[in-house]
Amino acid sequence: MLQITLAQMRRSAGRLTAAGIAIVIGTAFVAATLLAGAVITRTVNDSIAARYADADLVIGATTDTPITDVGALEAIDGVTAAAPVNGTSLGLTVGNRTVYQLTIPTTDPRLMPLDVTDGAMPDGRDQVALPADVAERLDVAVGDTVAVTRDEMTDGGWQQITEQPVVVGLLDDPYGAYAQSQGAAVLDADTFLDWEAASWGTERGATEVSVALDPGADVAAVQAALAAEIGGTTSTDDARWVVETDVRASEVAASFTGDQDLMFLVFVLTFAAIALVVAGLVIANTFQVLVAQRTRTLALLRCVGADKAQVGRGVLTEAAILGAIASAAGVLLGVLLGQSALWIAHAMDVAVPLPDTIALTWQVIVIPMVVGVLVTVGAALVPARVATRVAPLAALRPADGPSVSRRAGRVRLVLSLLATVFGFALLAGGALLGTIAQEPTVGLLAGIAGGASSFIGVAVGAVFWLPKVTSLAGRLVGTSGPTARLAAANTLRNPRRTATTSTALLIGVTLVAMMSTGAASARASLTEALDEQYPVDVVVSSTFYDDAGVPTALPDELRAEVATAEGVSSVADLANVTLESPDFALDEDGAWVPADSADAVSPWTLDILAVDPAAARAVMNAPGDLAGLEAGTVVLGSWFADGLELSAGDTMALSGPGGTESFTVAVVDDPYASYLAWEDAAAAEPGLVANGMYVSLSDAADPNAAVGAIQFAVADADEPAQVTGAVVERAMFDQLIDTLLGIVVGLLAVAVVIALIGVANTLSLSVIERRKESATLRAIGLSKAQLRGMLAIEGLLIAGVGAVLGVALGLVYGWSGAAAALGVMGDVTLSVPWRDVALVLLVALVAGLVASVAPARTALKASPVEALAAD
């Protein structure tokens, strides 16, 4: 039987190739999914952990209990180096150009996140290394001198000190560790600590310390020793803690999604199951074709002594061999695709810090192989059973086509209805839990369970309703002529097979539409979240202070230069104002109390930003932070409002040199917001001047280039100012989100390709079963073109119905999933990706048309007389 099975496989190589392609694509999809999940996790974690460089451990502390003795940590056995993750801003001046730049100390090479592109790291007080683009803006090279301005606390108060270090190196920030500050300059560690202590008046301490260990050191033992040294634990729940770097990065990454780590669940389990279900349906149809083709061969085997078990085992053995070969090819293809994707991304210079190579684990090889073989054999069980049912003598004659009167059982109908109704109810419950109850874990689990249950119900019950939908669609196209009516009737010849094939496509399209919809909704929701985290693209602020500690005015020329810089769309002036409130005071502990309280000991003041409401709303990404701001209104964040026990609509008095006025309180979500209309602030503070600017970039502007242009404009000004380009870091998150969502949708598109193979297989089986019928139609006058047209319309109907229903289901699942998963991050914006929807429908219809080509060629090969001859 093994020899016979192998011989049959050789004779059916063409048909098995079609099934093999489905298995190859399915297992490649699983392997690529596993690789993608690992790459995505590594990418996100690497982006977060960039500032820790190659540290093995990270030590954390609160601002109230900072780590002050970093040197003591290096004395712990197994520790190679420890360095505080600190930075300070210093003014760098060459000629009339000044740039305020984040500066960090030198440290062990393993703990340094920056790369030297020219020269070397500084090793003395008179040396500094600069980011390459900062050196370009200052027009300096290695060997040139820059003036470094720093503040120093003395007995007489603050004074500015100027140093003259030499540029000894140019730096690159490969993983965007300091993207928001456009990189970082580097000073010798001793120099940095001396200057920082002079600036703060005391040793500052660190809230994070990165630690590199000796090669071969026991990480757990060193971790415990460090925790004991700092008086902390190995859990970030404590005030002081020591954890591994990847653990810290994972925790920060999880915090972006409300402390929910969804990577493995979404990218591995769900997508792998989708690929296997779709591939299984296609394989089942393929083996139905093979069994139909081999009816006589199987009957002859029965006649010469093969029993039912041998015939069934022969089909399953064939499936196992095919599954093993195709799964191995699929794993290889998936690995090659994964590595090729990384090579292409690096060649295109994608800003997202992707790894150079894929992580090839045993799971990537074994899991797709095992599941590929199991799914292939499982999908062949029904065809194998069919092959054993026909009696030897009866099987020597061609089997009649399936009867349209064959119906599925009532039990199946009831179960499918229950699963569908229960699933959609659970899906709605998951969305409500995620958005209203703010329970993303429970909501997501309920949503996944509800989506799976409802879709299983839809798929199992498809045999009852999908042929009817196809028939209805057939009636619509049937008005075009007899060929279309024949095609519509053919889709009802075997309702089960039509339903199975259309369901395979339905799964693929549903998932693509679901992820496109979910991606669009997630994109819109995450954009709103990023708008709140980065409310302004760029902030320009004065770096000089008057005797009262208030920032001095930005020159008119500088503000004009910034407003006209390349990429800038609009600007809004800011003024920092400090006003007292006669309604509140401070007690001896610094707590806020009512002014008439017996505990009041000193006035309470509020540092507030004065802006023009209309100009500021036009600039800010999250104009909701200024909701209600107008003349006579003060905007307070929730932290201020709660601390002062104020609600929206209450009144609050503010006083300054210009007098005292009462203002209506408006409360916004940003906890630390405090805004006042420019005219009100000018009345309270006569002679108000702009000492800062909010800058908005145009949508088409390149963030890096635009921030660089602003820094050039500031550097050329007579009076220096600091530029904070949060838009650069935001752009990195934008690109990361787009890349990840693109990977997801691209992977799911594979499911559509697999399903379309099923459409071709169904049409092929239909051609085999209707061989005599096609010959009869040819004999009574149906032309070859009309026969091709009939099969083309049949393919279009099967593909079109599955695609349209898949899009409808995908929209529902996409919206529900986005609501369940993203509700914890804020309001969820539901979007419809019309372009993606139209593209999926077009591809499905065109592919359904293309899938009819091979079956049509088969139907036209035999002449009508040969086809009608007795077998």
Steps between C-alpha positions, in 0.01 A plus 500: 500500500793736566633436151154555354460819703832637375408408143166681536680804633725505194199474268318777689802729530319795347203481736724433801708802406191720548436345841869522584503870420219553751696309764825680416331838528321399819810371679711789366236728646528328837881515495498863386245580771720351769799690362299823470385473859861463613622784277222732616568425864874549450444822306274655760722389787818613323349844439410532867824349631721706266618735773616200707724385212631148578428512874408171666308656790318824571472651847210735567404736780251778565589870493460501879752218547754532215816290467789724609792259542536337156863415573396263778300300248811431293661337805241221493646168378407439137441867410720636220359852489208708625391834365215740583255558217528877548512797269513878522455781249798720414542791261748443214616818325718561195511859377146635512341156488382330819335160537367367829574129502431208734834381636589166662820366663741247356471151637598142428460430125235236576286765670541771236203516256682733258747399228810697407502571124815715503767557766460362851315539826625778735731403786578837657344824627588690183338254257147442365338275235205636301216349294597521134202719405569740790861532386369578152268770635787655696732454202769324704706186447725280711778722639291820515405676823150578625386720787294307757278708726384358832337627819678483833363562849724727709462690827397801299233308310490358149766593249581382149838334439650455153738214420700451177526124431632354175277283280666157502222290343181495295213277609208306358186387686418176311200391709351841572583493871496880504274569203298773670813709565654428158772283653728575793843651555749316722733632770765324704320330793691686776445830326130431455452410867695810616297732279172335597578528872595866452176562313276328758697616800532138612537152354187437299468122523346272238155348462634240255838329480610261227729213603729281289612165643819297465492230229355182648373671814195354674238760409255395771767505770630844399144628475428387856827654626423834335147498642644445847754779448236761411243372747255399228354192334505327163150628415413842362209516742744620768641854542845367411545204269742300284374320187645364180509746211262307278254470790508877548451558128211251490330672794532841334372355171205341679420833666439647154200269464370540854737240649365235260765297316304391192789413270499122535122470520430709192793428274549129565192319624229683307671542165647151496156352566353707217758379250449138599121514486505654153766259377304207648187592307698530178677166557170327569361624169820399321479141624134489402619578148761224520251242625255599225773460239604159635156342531585222257848445642362465849227264376756280326706485819192381686433240230852354522487460877568831668269550796344826614767562763779466243329740259443751780857466627627552148328839477624600847854383424496710188384797708774442760775481236367808325465683831855420610661607171289813461537598868879478477491718188263739679732537799792572268291753307383667821855533629622640168211747487565613857871558439435661160253740662771609745755542220257709297410712804868569568566575132212752504654658811184461706522720810362225723795320668444150361738213583748389234401134504200291596504291817480140373366292791384141512139623522530669160597164341316237700162665558421576131623151398289317757188706451539496122505119491218466754277747317568333165419154635197635687370670190532173307294299750163572338623432143664178627172395656317577174752284312412199718122530471447397139451129431754355255251419222304823536820699493590360158238736354521877514338647809202725448536865588393594843133562549376845580246346733763386748458708812694550817351385828291702737747447783764680298258785433412541868862481615614753240222743600584467869873550437432804280260674737705422811822606325372837383355568847837417656674715239279798590568433868876504437474837326300641792748362754791657313345844453257560785624269778870560409579130539716432193618154605152364566358697208757369255460142616121534471540660158729221373270231638193675358663555164612139477161365609301724266726427205488127561122533506507695175736249335316188621163643402627626164362191326148619589516863394805557280370306197178701524697824502700373202172410327366849562817648355466257210151628427635850475763398245265249336321780319803535274428175315478117509873457572470697823186304599685171446789627716261600777332158487838325515582666834198317647594155367701426811405745775748353745799542275395847387450599863836350601690679225329832548554464875874455445506828312263650755753424775788659315311813397338532845839497665654746254200732533501455877867586535475786251205640694666432832823652370321810376314535831819431697688751284241769566482418872878482541534828312271661754702341782824631346340842462435500874851378581660743255253793497743726313740413219782734605552734794744792482577655839730765637802383697581830674334608823461840664573575866152373597566166335261568208612401146596803293324591175576329170619760247250596228756405234538151642124444515465618142778265387335203672157584355642499145730197541456215252222260603336734753128550446403719795629637831356636824678725751526398866569691818583349839315682777501440873184628674374478855153387599338679794270200537775253594814478712770256612533350847834435668531164320440659159150353463224699334239642737227768476633852556281550806625174663675525836782288351580752222854635531596626151333601171428238234627571149420347162747475210282550197542527122348796323393432140270636237219237506436496124869490403581231757210275393622523139848385606427228754449137397257456789297824504282342768767609750373854439130413517309792644794742490377853429514842658392476863579126529791315657572144379621259767612140468330227701790487750462869583122484504492199731761646735316831524160326513377698201255391231418634157295818538644598839672835541861565598676829569850570361707806576814659361667839479209621284229410751268217599229342284261209542495232230267215411673162534514256205639151576684289239638144505868602482575484874759779512355745246458866598409758236376858498393712205772742391292814563415388856862418577615834356253681727636317806865529388557834321774492239442130424747367240521177300773277642400184319331365188283204408584387146291278273649324198316437175381146431735467204807615693778260594523530882879467515558754223243745639638487856848541354385809307356648820823428685696669221274806532549506877875440472535808277316724747684746723330360810500122548186296556429134565319287240312188613385293202254250643369451144813296414430243770133504408592435135698194610193363676286584196732309269525210743120476519465518120768235453345259749147543364632457146664171600174376650287585196765359266508170689123470496489567127670160466179340629314645200757348262454160665122530477515588131681173436190341649281680248706350217478153657122525539457597136728211402290252696187650350644448151578133575150434632335682212712354221203345320282801565760731345527269202121503461495880509773506235306250290182712502683813396684657797821648366840477661485868587161454666630203702797707614263782587278267701794382713632856531163624632484202735844592638398865531184406691682275749782750553278808497249373755777385734684831463196724557385305805858488626530878479174544693610261774849652503361846572302368797793300640749781438292760682421267789863391538625858493246599765593206724879537467545877479230627735748519788712746301215751466217565260497255210447649155331253264613537139425327171802446271308552177807464281597167656141374482471587131839343429407173675174477304676571171776246567248232601290552186798507265651195667166316477503575129861382461422185701251395232763488224654160578165321557368649175797363310432156649132517402589590142766234446267211420275512197124475563485156335779358720346643814157352419641154423418224747770442762 
